[in-house]
Amino acid sequence: MTTGIASAPGVPLRVALVGYGLAGSVFHAPLIAATEGLALDTVVTRNPERREQARAEFPDVRFADSPDELWDRAGELDLVVVASPNKTHVPVATAALKAGLAVVVDKPIAGTAAEARELATLADEHDLLLSVFQNRRWDNDFLTLQRLLAEGELGDVWRFESRFERWRPQPKGGWRESGDPAEIGGLLYDLGSHVVDQALVLFGPATEVYAESNVRRAGAEADDDTFIALTHASGVRTHLYVSATAAQLGPRFRVLGSKAGYVKYGLDPQEAALREGDRPTAGAEWGVEPESMWGRVGSGESPLTGGGRAVATVPGDYPAYYKAVAAALREGAPNPVTAYEAAAALEVLEAARRSAREGVTVRL
């Protein structure tokens, strides 16, 4: 991979982080700083309060008002992380690649699968890493389910149910809840990017997509309660729920197979820990949840009444993503999440949007 002057052996790869809102400050900056071989060099934000926030945690960080300032000193950087609003992902990533810099883009990488593939092609032409931050592949429940599937605990999976639900009856506003299509807001593209990606990783490509999407809350502009049904080429049926209007939360995962089922409640604790200021440091326990939150595997019994057996949850591991990015840049190791994989998920999201709008099942 092509990198800048900082890529000499023993010298950390210098990272510029574009955006210091929720994604930049809670996820990317702490995980970059915790990764051996990476150094947070520059944060791009004009906001004075966000600059102070960044400086308090990273005293040596530099600042830029706009991404354009980075391209003039591209030789001083190795990686650009795009954590700015969704509508900026494609133009900023395009400019970074043309400047000769490797890129990580927060999900969704783009508004359409075609745009994602165009970015992937540009990266290939420049022999540069282009990776997508699909951190939920390193959620504790997802890692646990992967292990159960690999060990054949459930037999042949028939149905996969995944819920990413919240109870937020009052809209927060901002671009994430904007009805302007240019903003690429709404839960379909926000939380939907996670649950669709997980389903495709677990069970392979989808052949049919059906969706229902609603705007439930007064004053809301973008979808806040959406259901997606997938038929996979493997034969698995997937039901995905993303909602900000769930007064009672369902199980995070309910997976039904020919031998047994797996039911898991509760979200991975890593996001909450990062929001609270906890950091993944060497030797520290990270991503571990209490036994009371473990899921259960069994057949013919309700997990809510103690049916089945408790299965220890594999610790979540968001730091693994940037470790893999560093290894890809240094050693040519595999890209942890490619833009082509992101394009496949976007195909499903586009089909879901069409299905909800027209009331049809879309074949891919």
C-alpha positions as CSV (number, residue, x, y, z in Angstrom):
1,M,0.0,0.0,0.0
2,T,1.1,3.6,-0.7
3,T,1.7,5.6,2.5
4,G,3.5,8.8,3.5
5,I,6.8,9.7,5.1
6,A,5.8,8.5,8.5
7,S,5.6,4.9,7.4
8,A,9.2,4.0,8.1
9,P,9.6,1.0,10.4
10,G,9.2,1.9,14.0
11,V,7.4,5.2,13.3
12,P,3.7,5.4,13.9
13,L,1.4,5.9,11.0
14,R,0.0,9.4,11.2
15,V,-3.7,9.7,11.1
16,A,-6.0,12.7,10.2
17,L,-9.5,12.4,11.6
18,V,-12.1,14.4,9.7
19,G,-15.0,15.2,12.0
20,Y,-15.2,15.2,15.8
21,G,-18.9,14.7,16.5
22,L,-20.2,11.4,17.9
23,A,-18.4,9.1,15.5
24,G,-15.1,11.0,15.7
25,S,-14.9,11.7,19.4
26,V,-16.5,8.5,20.8
27,F,-15.4,5.8,18.4
28,H,-12.5,6.8,16.1
29,A,-10.2,9.0,18.1
30,P,-10.1,6.7,21.2
31,L,-9.6,3.6,19.1
32,I,-6.9,5.1,16.9
33,A,-5.0,6.4,20.0
34,A,-5.3,2.9,21.6
35,T,-3.8,1.2,18.5
36,E,-0.1,0.4,18.5
37,G,1.5,1.8,15.3
38,L,-1.1,4.6,14.8
39,A,-0.9,8.2,16.0
40,L,-3.7,10.7,15.9
41,D,-1.9,13.6,14.2
42,T,-4.7,16.0,13.1
43,V,-8.4,16.6,13.8
44,V,-10.4,18.4,11.3
45,T,-13.1,20.6,12.9
46,R,-13.9,24.3,13.0
47,N,-16.0,23.9,16.2
48,P,-14.1,25.6,19.1
49,E,-15.8,23.4,21.8
50,R,-14.9,20.2,19.9
51,R,-11.3,21.4,19.5
52,E,-11.1,21.9,23.3
53,Q,-12.5,18.5,23.8
54,A,-10.0,16.9,21.5
55,R,-7.1,18.9,23.0
56,A,-8.0,17.8,26.5
57,E,-7.6,14.1,25.6
58,F,-4.9,14.4,23.0
59,P,-2.7,17.4,23.9
60,D,-0.3,17.0,20.9
61,V,-3.0,16.9,18.2
62,R,-3.0,19.4,15.4
63,F,-6.1,21.0,13.9
64,A,-7.4,21.9,10.5
65,D,-10.5,23.9,9.6
66,S,-11.4,21.8,6.5
67,P,-10.2,18.6,4.8
68,D,-8.8,20.7,2.0
69,E,-6.0,21.7,4.3
70,L,-4.8,18.1,4.6
71,W,-4.1,17.6,0.9
72,D,-1.4,20.3,0.9
73,R,0.5,18.3,3.4
74,A,-0.5,14.8,2.4
75,G,3.2,13.7,2.6
76,E,3.0,14.2,6.4
77,L,0.1,11.8,6.7
78,D,-0.6,8.1,6.1
79,L,-4.3,7.6,6.7
80,V,-7.4,9.8,6.6
81,V,-10.4,8.7,8.6
82,V,-13.7,10.2,7.4
83,A,-16.1,10.6,10.4
84,S,-18.0,13.6,9.2
85,P,-21.7,13.7,8.2
86,N,-22.8,11.1,5.7
87,K,-23.2,13.4,2.7
88,T,-19.4,14.3,3.0
89,H,-18.2,10.7,2.9
90,V,-17.8,10.4,-0.9
91,P,-16.2,13.8,-1.7
92,V,-13.8,13.7,1.2
93,A,-12.8,10.1,0.6
94,T,-12.3,10.8,-3.1
95,A,-10.1,13.8,-2.4
96,A,-8.0,11.8,0.1
97,L,-7.4,9.0,-2.4
98,K,-6.5,11.4,-5.1
99,A,-4.0,12.9,-2.7
100,G,-2.4,9.5,-2.3
101,L,-3.7,8.7,1.2
102,A,-5.2,5.5,2.6
103,V,-8.7,6.0,3.8
104,V,-11.1,4.7,6.5
105,V,-14.8,5.8,6.0
106,D,-17.4,5.5,8.7
107,K,-20.6,3.7,7.6
108,P,-22.4,4.1,5.4
109,I,-19.5,4.7,3.0
110,A,-21.9,6.3,0.5
111,G,-25.5,6.8,-0.4
112,T,-25.5,4.2,-3.2
113,A,-23.8,1.0,-4.1
114,A,-22.6,2.5,-7.3
115,E,-20.8,5.3,-5.5
116,A,-19.2,2.8,-3.1
117,R,-17.9,0.8,-6.1
118,E,-16.5,3.9,-7.8
119,L,-14.6,4.7,-4.6
120,A,-13.3,1.1,-4.5
121,T,-12.2,1.3,-8.1
122,L,-10.4,4.6,-7.4
123,A,-8.6,3.1,-4.4
124,D,-7.5,0.1,-6.5
125,E,-6.2,2.4,-9.3
126,H,-4.0,4.2,-6.7
127,D,-3.0,1.0,-4.9
128,L,-4.4,2.5,-1.6
129,L,-6.3,1.0,1.3
130,L,-10.0,2.0,1.4
131,S,-11.7,0.5,4.4
132,V,-15.2,0.9,6.0
133,F,-15.7,1.2,9.8
134,Q,-18.3,-1.5,10.4
135,N,-17.4,-1.8,14.1
136,R,-20.5,-4.0,14.9
137,R,-18.6,-6.9,13.4
138,W,-16.7,-6.8,16.6
139,D,-19.7,-6.7,18.9
140,N,-19.7,-9.3,21.7
141,D,-23.0,-11.0,20.6
142,F,-21.9,-11.1,16.9
143,L,-18.6,-12.7,17.8
144,T,-20.4,-15.2,20.1
145,L,-22.8,-16.1,17.3
146,Q,-20.0,-16.6,14.9
147,R,-18.4,-19.0,17.3
148,L,-21.6,-21.0,17.8
149,L,-22.1,-21.3,14.1
150,A,-18.5,-22.4,13.5
151,E,-18.9,-25.1,16.2
152,G,-22.3,-26.3,14.8
153,E,-24.1,-25.6,18.0
154,L,-27.3,-24.6,16.2
155,G,-27.3,-27.0,13.3
156,D,-28.6,-25.5,10.0
157,V,-29.8,-22.0,10.7
158,W,-33.3,-21.4,9.4
159,R,-34.1,-17.9,10.7
160,F,-32.0,-15.0,12.0
161,E,-33.7,-12.2,13.9
162,S,-31.7,-9.1,14.8
163,R,-32.9,-6.0,16.6
164,F,-31.2,-2.7,17.1
165,E,-34.0,-0.9,19.0
166,R,-34.1,2.2,21.2
167,W,-36.7,4.2,23.1
168,R,-36.3,7.8,22.0
169,P,-39.8,9.2,21.7
170,Q,-38.5,12.8,21.2
171,P,-36.5,13.5,18.0
172,K,-33.1,15.0,18.6
173,G,-32.9,16.8,15.3
174,G,-29.7,17.3,13.3
175,W,-28.7,15.7,10.0
176,R,-29.2,12.1,11.2
177,E,-32.9,12.7,11.4
178,S,-33.2,15.1,8.5
179,G,-35.7,14.3,5.7
180,D,-33.4,15.8,3.1
181,P,-32.3,12.9,0.9
182,A,-28.9,14.5,0.4
183,E,-28.1,14.0,4.1
184,I,-28.5,10.2,3.9
185,G,-30.2,10.2,7.3
186,G,-32.8,7.9,8.9
187,L,-32.4,4.6,10.7
188,L,-32.4,2.5,7.5
189,Y,-29.0,3.9,6.6
190,D,-27.8,4.4,10.2
191,L,-28.5,1.3,12.2
192,G,-29.6,-0.5,9.1
193,S,-26.0,-0.4,7.8
194,H,-25.0,-2.4,10.9
195,V,-27.7,-5.1,10.9
196,V,-27.6,-5.7,7.2
197,D,-23.8,-5.9,7.2
198,Q,-23.9,-8.5,10.0
199,A,-26.5,-10.6,8.3
200,L,-24.5,-10.7,5.0
201,V,-21.3,-11.6,6.8
202,L,-23.1,-14.4,8.7
203,F,-25.3,-15.9,6.0
204,G,-24.0,-14.7,2.6
205,P,-25.6,-12.6,-0.1
206,A,-29.3,-11.8,-0.2
207,T,-31.5,-12.6,-3.2
208,E,-34.8,-11.0,-2.0
209,V,-35.5,-7.9,0.1
210,Y,-38.8,-6.8,1.6
211,A,-39.1,-3.7,3.9
212,E,-41.5,-1.6,5.9
213,S,-40.4,1.9,6.9
214,N,-42.2,4.5,8.9
215,V,-41.9,7.9,10.5
216,R,-43.6,7.5,13.8
217,R,-42.6,10.5,16.0
218,A,-44.2,13.9,15.8
219,G,-41.8,16.3,14.2
220,A,-39.5,13.6,12.8
221,E,-38.6,13.8,9.1
222,A,-36.7,10.5,8.5
223,D,-37.6,6.9,9.1
224,D,-37.4,6.0,12.7
225,D,-39.1,2.5,12.7
226,T,-38.0,0.1,10.0
227,F,-38.3,-3.6,9.3
228,I,-36.3,-5.5,6.7
229,A,-36.8,-9.1,5.6
230,L,-34.0,-10.9,3.6
231,T,-33.9,-14.2,1.8
232,H,-30.3,-15.3,1.5
233,A,-29.0,-17.5,-1.3
234,S,-28.0,-19.9,1.4
235,G,-31.7,-20.4,2.3
236,V,-31.6,-18.5,5.6
237,R,-34.4,-16.1,6.3
238,T,-33.4,-12.9,8.1
239,H,-35.6,-10.4,9.9
240,L,-34.1,-7.1,10.9
241,Y,-35.6,-4.4,13.1
242,V,-34.2,-0.9,13.6
243,S,-36.2,1.5,15.7
244,A,-36.1,4.6,17.9
245,T,-39.7,4.0,19.0
246,A,-39.5,0.6,20.8
247,A,-41.2,1.1,24.2
248,Q,-40.2,-2.5,25.0
249,L,-36.9,-3.8,23.6
250,G,-36.8,-7.3,22.0
251,P,-33.9,-9.6,22.0
252,R,-30.8,-8.4,20.2
253,F,-30.5,-11.8,18.5
254,R,-32.9,-14.7,18.1
255,V,-31.4,-17.4,15.9
256,L,-33.3,-20.6,15.2
257,G,-31.6,-23.7,13.8
258,S,-32.3,-27.3,13.2
259,K,-30.6,-28.4,16.5
260,A,-31.1,-25.4,18.8
261,G,-31.7,-21.7,19.1
262,Y,-29.7,-18.8,20.5
263,V,-31.3,-15.8,22.2
264,K,-29.3,-12.8,23.4
265,Y,-30.6,-9.7,25.0
266,G,-28.8,-6.3,25.5
267,L,-26.4,-4.3,23.4
268,D,-22.7,-4.7,23.4
269,P,-21.2,-2.6,26.2
270,Q,-18.3,-1.0,24.3
271,E,-20.2,2.1,23.0
272,A,-21.5,2.9,26.4
273,A,-18.0,2.5,27.9
274,L,-16.4,4.8,25.2
275,R,-19.1,7.4,25.8
276,E,-18.4,7.3,29.5
277,G,-14.7,7.9,28.9
278,D,-13.4,4.4,29.4
279,R,-10.5,3.5,27.0
280,P,-9.2,0.2,25.8
281,T,-5.6,0.1,27.2
282,A,-3.0,-2.6,27.2
283,G,-3.6,-5.2,29.8
284,A,-7.0,-3.8,30.8
285,E,-10.3,-5.8,30.6
286,W,-12.3,-4.6,27.7
287,G,-15.6,-5.5,26.1
288,V,-16.6,-8.0,28.9
289,E,-20.2,-8.2,30.0
290,P,-21.5,-9.7,33.3
291,E,-22.8,-13.3,33.3
292,S,-26.3,-12.0,33.9
293,M,-26.3,-10.7,30.3
294,W,-25.1,-13.9,28.6
295,G,-27.4,-15.4,26.0
296,R,-28.8,-18.9,26.1
297,V,-28.8,-21.9,23.7
298,G,-31.5,-24.5,23.8
299,S,-34.6,-26.0,22.2
300,G,-38.2,-26.1,23.2
301,E,-37.8,-23.9,26.3
302,S,-38.0,-20.1,26.9
303,P,-34.8,-18.4,27.8
304,L,-36.8,-15.9,29.8
305,T,-37.7,-18.7,32.3
306,G,-34.2,-20.1,32.4
307,G,-34.6,-22.6,29.5
308,G,-31.5,-23.8,27.7
309,R,-28.0,-23.2,28.9
310,A,-26.2,-19.9,29.4
311,V,-23.4,-19.3,26.9
312,A,-20.5,-17.1,27.9
313,T,-20.4,-14.0,25.7
314,V,-17.2,-13.5,23.8
315,P,-15.7,-10.1,24.8
316,G,-16.4,-7.4,22.3
317,D,-13.3,-6.1,20.5
318,Y,-13.7,-2.8,18.6
319,P,-9.9,-2.2,18.9
320,A,-9.4,-5.2,16.5
321,Y,-10.6,-3.1,13.6
322,Y,-7.8,-0.5,13.8
323,K,-5.3,-3.2,14.6
324,A,-6.3,-4.8,11.3
325,V,-6.1,-1.5,9.5
326,A,-2.5,-0.9,10.8
327,A,-1.5,-4.4,9.8
328,A,-3.0,-3.9,6.3
329,L,-0.9,-0.7,5.8
330,R,2.3,-2.1,7.4
331,E,2.3,-5.7,6.3
332,G,-0.2,-6.0,3.5
333,A,-2.6,-7.9,5.7
334,P,-6.2,-8.2,4.6
335,N,-8.5,-5.2,4.6
336,P,-10.9,-5.8,7.6
337,V,-13.9,-4.4,5.7
338,T,-13.7,-3.6,2.0
339,A,-15.7,-1.0,0.0
340,Y,-17.0,-3.9,-2.1
341,E,-18.5,-5.5,1.0
342,A,-20.0,-2.1,1.9
343,A,-21.5,-1.8,-1.6
344,A,-23.2,-5.2,-1.2
345,A,-24.9,-3.9,2.0
346,L,-25.9,-0.7,0.2
347,E,-27.5,-2.7,-2.5
348,V,-29.7,-4.3,0.2
349,L,-30.4,-0.9,1.8
350,E,-31.4,0.6,-1.6
351,A,-33.6,-2.4,-2.3
352,A,-35.2,-2.0,1.2
353,R,-35.9,1.7,0.5
354,R,-37.6,0.8,-2.8
355,S,-39.6,-2.0,-1.2
356,A,-40.9,0.2,1.6
357,R,-41.8,2.9,-0.9
358,E,-43.5,0.7,-3.5
359,G,-44.8,-2.1,-1.3
360,V,-43.0,-4.8,-3.3
361,T,-40.5,-7.5,-2.7
362,V,-37.2,-6.6,-4.6
363,R,-35.1,-9.3,-6.2
364,L,-31.4,-8.7,-6.3
